Amino acid sequence: MHRVELTGQADAVLEALPDDVHEEVLAVIDSVADAPNTRPGPIVAFGTSSWATCTVAVGVVEVLDVGWVG
């Protein structure tokens, strides 16, 4: 299990997204948390119409940015 921390910008964008996209972004963040992290630095993960930029450390996923193509 990972703790998720949102930067201020990511939190603001996530709250402004439509509900369906909000759920998609949360699924993208979950996929980052569940994937093995074998490289340092930011990870950009994509959903159907969204993305999240994250860093992963032991037990923590830090969400730096989220976006939506709509």
C-alpha positions as a Markdown table, in Angstrom:
| # | Residue | x | y | z |
|---|---|---|---|---|
| 1 | Met | 0.0 | 0.0 | 0.0 |
| 2 | His | 1.3 | 3.5 | -0.9 |
| 3 | Arg | 0.4 | 6.8 | 0.6 |
| 4 | Val | -0.4 | 9.4 | -2.1 |
| 5 | Glu | 0.7 | 13.0 | -1.7 |
| 6 | Leu | -0.6 | 15.7 | -4.2 |
| 7 | Thr | 1.3 | 18.9 | -4.8 |
| 8 | Gly | -0.9 | 22.0 | -4.6 |
| 9 | Gln | -1.1 | 22.3 | -8.4 |
| 10 | Ala | -2.0 | 18.6 | -8.9 |
| 11 | Asp | -4.6 | 18.8 | -6.1 |
| 12 | Ala | -6.2 | 22.0 | -7.7 |
| 13 | Val | -6.4 | 20.4 | -11.2 |
| 14 | Leu | -7.7 | 17.1 | -9.9 |
| 15 | Glu | -10.5 | 18.9 | -8.0 |
| 16 | Ala | -11.5 | 20.8 | -11.1 |
| 17 | Leu | -11.8 | 17.8 | -13.4 |
| 18 | Pro | -15.2 | 16.3 | -14.4 |
| 19 | Asp | -16.1 | 13.3 | -12.2 |
| 20 | Asp | -15.4 | 10.6 | -14.8 |
| 21 | Val | -12.0 | 12.1 | -15.6 |
| 22 | His | -11.3 | 12.5 | -11.9 |
| 23 | Glu | -11.9 | 8.7 | -11.4 |
| 24 | Glu | -9.7 | 8.0 | -14.5 |
| 25 | Val | -6.8 | 10.0 | -13.0 |
| 26 | Leu | -7.1 | 8.2 | -9.7 |
| 27 | Ala | -6.9 | 4.9 | -11.6 |
| 28 | Val | -3.8 | 6.2 | -13.4 |
| 29 | Ile | -2.2 | 7.1 | -10.0 |
| 30 | Asp | -3.1 | 3.6 | -8.6 |
| 31 | Ser | -1.4 | 2.0 | -11.6 |
| 32 | Val | 1.8 | 4.0 | -10.8 |
| 33 | Ala | 1.6 | 2.9 | -7.2 |
| 34 | Asp | 1.1 | -0.8 | -8.2 |
| 35 | Ala | 3.8 | -0.9 | -10.8 |
| 36 | Pro | 7.4 | -1.8 | -9.9 |
| 37 | Asn | 9.6 | 1.3 | -10.0 |
| 38 | Thr | 12.9 | 0.4 | -11.5 |
| 39 | Arg | 14.2 | 3.8 | -12.5 |
| 40 | Pro | 14.7 | 7.1 | -10.7 |
| 41 | Gly | 13.0 | 10.3 | -11.6 |
| 42 | Pro | 9.5 | 11.3 | -12.5 |
| 43 | Ile | 7.1 | 8.8 | -14.1 |
| 44 | Val | 4.4 | 9.9 | -16.5 |
| 45 | Ala | 1.5 | 7.5 | -16.7 |
| 46 | Phe | -1.4 | 7.9 | -19.2 |
| 47 | Gly | -5.1 | 7.0 | -19.1 |
| 48 | Thr | -7.5 | 7.2 | -22.0 |
| 49 | Ser | -7.8 | 11.0 | -21.8 |
| 50 | Ser | -5.6 | 11.9 | -18.8 |
| 51 | Trp | -2.1 | 11.7 | -17.4 |
| 52 | Ala | -0.3 | 12.0 | -14.1 |
| 53 | Thr | 3.4 | 12.8 | -13.4 |
| 54 | Cys | 4.6 | 11.1 | -10.3 |
| 55 | Thr | 7.6 | 10.2 | -8.3 |
| 56 | Val | 7.7 | 7.0 | -6.3 |
| 57 | Ala | 9.6 | 6.4 | -3.1 |
| 58 | Val | 9.3 | 3.7 | -0.5 |
| 59 | Gly | 5.6 | 3.6 | 0.3 |
| 60 | Val | 4.8 | 7.1 | -1.1 |
| 61 | Val | 3.6 | 8.3 | -4.5 |
| 62 | Glu | 4.0 | 12.0 | -5.0 |
| 63 | Val | 1.8 | 13.4 | -7.7 |
| 64 | Leu | 3.5 | 16.4 | -9.3 |
| 65 | Asp | 1.0 | 17.2 | -12.1 |
| 66 | Val | -2.2 | 15.8 | -13.6 |
| 67 | Gly | -3.8 | 16.8 | -16.9 |
| 68 | Trp | -6.7 | 16.1 | -19.2 |
| 69 | Val | -7.0 | 16.4 | -22.9 |
| 70 | Gly | -10.6 | 17.7 | -22.7 |
